[in-house]
Amino acid sequence: MTRFHHTLLTTACFGVIVFSSTWQFASSAAAEGVTSTILRVEEDWELLIGTPDQNSVSPQVTCVFAPTASSGLLTAVFELNHLSQPTFSAGGLHLQVWRGEYPVASRSSRNHLVMSQNNERVRWTQAMTLTTGQLTFEVFDGTSTTWGAFGNDGSLSITMPTTLTDLNFYDPQVSVDHSGIGYASHRVQSLSLNRIRWITSEGHLLEDSHVRTIFPRN
């Protein structure tokens, strides 16, 4: 098993300690022996489009993130350029939360345009934050040609009740394994999870800059 190591680099502003991480492979903080309580996880994503087709609403991209690998707990699904539930809808950005096999909440961006620009680059951060009895899933700091800046208005944020007391069982491999191009992958150049940040109850920040390529798969 790959062990989790971190080296103190610097003490940043506001007392946040920044670490460099050699956590190169998927494993939960709990499995790696991290004793701090993790209360927030952030994932930085990047999607590079090739030649989209507006008429066929392609490509269609889905990114999944969850607090644990357990299929029975809450899972967030971020859909780009389409909405799959409860009925199909073309274009836009949509955040859903599922409990097991059942959708329980959804939010959509205000811009429902369909991708049409060649070589478009889309970047965003998706995050989970745990407070007492509440788990918030959100997408923010998004940039794109089709939808402009997205997520910072709170339109892609959902808060649900939870019994979790920490996010130490978050495993980035869940995001890697369950995210991808659902339709017209030939119209996508790449999809990648570029950076992960863990924020502890003490306000410490642990960061992993290992790039995980979702598409194309090796």
C-alpha positions as CSV (number, residue, x, y, z in Angstrom):
1,M,0.0,0.0,0.0
2,T,1.3,3.5,-0.8
3,R,1.9,5.4,2.3
4,F,0.8,9.0,2.8
5,H,3.7,11.4,3.5
6,H,3.7,15.2,3.7
7,T,6.5,17.7,4.1
8,L,5.9,21.1,5.6
9,L,6.7,23.8,3.0
10,T,5.5,27.0,4.4
11,T,3.0,28.7,6.7
12,A,0.7,30.7,4.5
13,C,-1.5,33.7,5.4
14,F,-4.4,33.3,7.9
15,G,-2.5,30.5,9.7
16,V,-3.1,27.8,7.0
17,I,-0.3,25.3,6.7
18,V,0.4,24.2,3.2
19,F,1.9,20.7,2.6
20,S,3.3,19.0,-0.4
21,S,1.9,15.5,-0.9
22,T,3.4,12.4,-2.4
23,W,0.0,10.7,-2.3
24,Q,0.4,9.5,-5.9
25,F,-2.2,6.7,-5.8
26,A,-5.8,6.4,-4.7
27,S,-6.3,5.7,-1.1
28,S,-8.4,7.2,1.7
29,A,-6.9,9.3,4.5
30,A,-8.2,6.8,7.0
31,A,-6.4,3.9,5.2
32,E,-3.2,5.9,5.1
33,G,-3.2,6.6,8.8
34,V,-4.0,10.3,8.7
35,T,-5.2,11.2,12.2
36,S,-6.5,14.7,11.5
37,T,-10.2,15.2,11.0
38,I,-10.8,16.2,7.3
39,L,-13.8,18.5,6.9
40,R,-13.4,19.7,3.3
41,V,-12.2,18.1,0.0
42,E,-11.6,20.1,-3.2
43,E,-10.9,18.6,-6.7
44,D,-9.7,20.7,-9.6
45,W,-10.9,19.4,-13.0
46,E,-10.1,20.2,-16.6
47,L,-12.0,19.3,-19.8
48,L,-10.5,19.9,-23.2
49,I,-13.0,19.6,-26.1
50,G,-12.1,18.8,-29.7
51,T,-15.0,19.3,-32.1
52,P,-18.4,19.4,-30.4
53,D,-21.6,18.9,-32.3
54,Q,-24.5,21.1,-31.3
55,N,-27.1,19.2,-33.3
56,S,-26.4,15.9,-31.5
57,V,-25.7,17.6,-28.1
58,S,-22.2,16.1,-28.0
59,P,-20.0,15.4,-26.1
60,Q,-21.8,14.7,-22.8
61,V,-19.5,14.5,-19.8
62,T,-20.2,13.2,-16.2
63,C,-18.0,13.6,-13.1
64,V,-18.8,11.8,-9.9
65,F,-17.5,12.7,-6.4
66,A,-18.4,11.2,-3.0
67,P,-17.3,11.2,0.6
68,T,-16.7,7.5,0.7
69,A,-16.6,4.5,-1.7
70,S,-19.8,3.1,-0.2
71,S,-22.5,3.0,-2.8
72,G,-25.3,3.4,-0.2
73,L,-24.3,6.8,0.9
74,L,-24.5,10.2,-0.7
75,T,-22.9,10.7,-4.1
76,A,-22.7,13.8,-6.3
77,V,-22.9,13.8,-10.1
78,F,-21.8,16.8,-12.1
79,E,-23.1,16.7,-15.7
80,L,-21.8,18.9,-18.4
81,N,-23.6,19.7,-21.7
82,H,-26.6,17.6,-20.7
83,L,-29.0,16.6,-18.0
84,S,-29.9,13.0,-17.6
85,Q,-32.5,13.1,-14.8
86,P,-35.5,13.0,-14.5
87,T,-35.7,13.4,-18.3
88,F,-33.0,14.2,-20.8
89,S,-32.3,17.9,-21.4
90,A,-29.7,19.4,-23.8
91,G,-26.9,21.7,-22.7
92,G,-26.0,23.4,-19.5
93,L,-24.4,22.3,-16.2
94,H,-26.2,20.3,-13.7
95,L,-25.4,19.0,-10.2
96,Q,-27.3,16.0,-8.8
97,V,-27.0,14.2,-5.4
98,W,-27.9,10.5,-5.2
99,R,-28.5,8.3,-2.2
100,G,-27.6,4.8,-3.4
101,E,-29.6,4.3,-6.7
102,Y,-32.1,7.2,-6.0
103,P,-31.7,10.8,-7.0
104,V,-32.6,13.1,-4.0
105,A,-31.7,16.6,-5.1
106,S,-30.5,18.6,-8.2
107,R,-29.5,22.1,-9.2
108,S,-28.7,23.6,-12.6
109,S,-26.7,26.6,-13.8
110,R,-28.7,29.5,-15.3
111,N,-26.9,29.1,-18.7
112,H,-28.3,26.1,-20.7
113,L,-26.4,26.6,-23.9
114,V,-25.1,23.6,-25.8
115,M,-21.4,23.3,-26.6
116,S,-20.4,24.4,-30.1
117,Q,-16.9,25.9,-29.9
118,N,-13.9,23.9,-31.1
119,N,-11.0,23.4,-28.7
120,E,-12.9,24.8,-25.8
121,R,-11.3,24.4,-22.4
122,V,-13.5,24.0,-19.3
123,R,-12.0,24.3,-15.8
124,W,-13.8,24.0,-12.5
125,T,-13.5,22.9,-8.8
126,Q,-15.9,20.4,-7.2
127,A,-15.9,20.2,-3.4
128,M,-17.5,18.6,-0.4
129,T,-17.8,20.3,3.0
130,L,-18.9,18.7,6.2
131,T,-20.4,20.7,9.0
132,T,-22.4,19.3,12.0
133,G,-24.9,17.0,10.4
134,Q,-24.7,18.6,7.0
135,L,-22.7,17.7,3.8
136,T,-22.5,20.3,1.1
137,F,-21.6,19.3,-2.5
138,E,-20.7,22.2,-4.8
139,V,-19.1,23.2,-8.1
140,F,-17.5,26.6,-8.3
141,D,-14.7,28.6,-9.9
142,G,-15.8,27.4,-13.3
143,T,-14.5,28.9,-16.5
144,S,-15.6,28.1,-20.1
145,T,-16.4,29.6,-23.4
146,T,-19.9,28.2,-23.6
147,W,-21.1,28.9,-20.1
148,G,-18.7,31.7,-19.1
149,A,-17.8,31.8,-15.4
150,F,-20.0,29.4,-13.4
151,G,-20.7,28.1,-9.9
152,N,-19.7,31.1,-7.8
153,D,-23.3,32.2,-7.5
154,G,-24.2,29.1,-5.5
155,S,-26.4,27.7,-8.4
156,L,-24.4,24.4,-8.3
157,S,-24.5,23.8,-4.6
158,I,-26.6,21.2,-2.6
159,T,-26.6,20.6,1.1
160,M,-27.9,17.3,2.6
161,P,-28.2,15.9,6.1
162,T,-25.6,13.2,6.9
163,T,-24.4,11.1,9.8
164,L,-20.7,11.4,8.7
165,T,-18.4,13.0,11.2
166,D,-15.4,13.4,8.9
167,L,-14.3,13.0,5.3
168,N,-11.3,10.8,6.0
169,F,-12.7,8.0,3.9
170,Y,-12.8,10.1,0.8
171,D,-11.0,8.2,-2.0
172,P,-10.1,10.0,-5.3
173,Q,-10.2,6.7,-7.1
174,V,-14.0,6.9,-6.8
175,S,-13.9,10.1,-8.8
176,V,-11.5,8.6,-11.3
177,D,-13.4,5.3,-11.8
178,H,-16.9,6.7,-12.2
179,S,-16.2,9.9,-14.2
180,G,-15.9,10.0,-18.0
181,I,-17.4,10.8,-21.3
182,G,-20.8,9.3,-21.5
183,Y,-21.5,10.1,-25.2
184,A,-19.3,11.0,-28.2
185,S,-15.9,10.6,-26.6
186,H,-14.3,11.1,-30.0
187,R,-15.2,14.8,-29.6
188,V,-13.1,15.2,-26.5
189,Q,-9.3,15.6,-26.3
190,S,-8.9,15.0,-22.5
191,L,-10.6,15.0,-19.1
192,S,-8.4,15.1,-16.0
193,L,-8.5,15.6,-12.3
194,N,-5.5,17.9,-11.8
195,R,-5.3,18.7,-8.1
196,I,-6.8,17.6,-4.8
197,R,-6.9,19.6,-1.5
198,W,-7.9,18.3,1.9
199,I,-8.7,20.8,4.7
200,T,-8.6,19.6,8.3
201,S,-10.5,20.7,11.3
202,E,-7.3,22.6,12.5
203,G,-7.3,24.6,9.2
204,H,-4.4,22.7,7.7
205,L,-4.3,22.3,4.0
206,L,-2.9,19.1,2.4
207,E,-2.5,19.2,-1.4
208,D,-1.9,16.6,-4.1
209,S,-0.8,17.8,-7.5
210,H,-0.6,14.4,-9.1
211,V,-2.6,14.6,-12.4
212,R,-5.1,11.8,-12.8
213,T,-6.1,11.3,-16.5
214,I,-9.7,10.2,-16.9
215,F,-9.8,10.4,-20.7
216,P,-8.1,9.1,-22.7
217,R,-7.5,6.1,-20.5
218,N,-4.0,4.5,-20.7
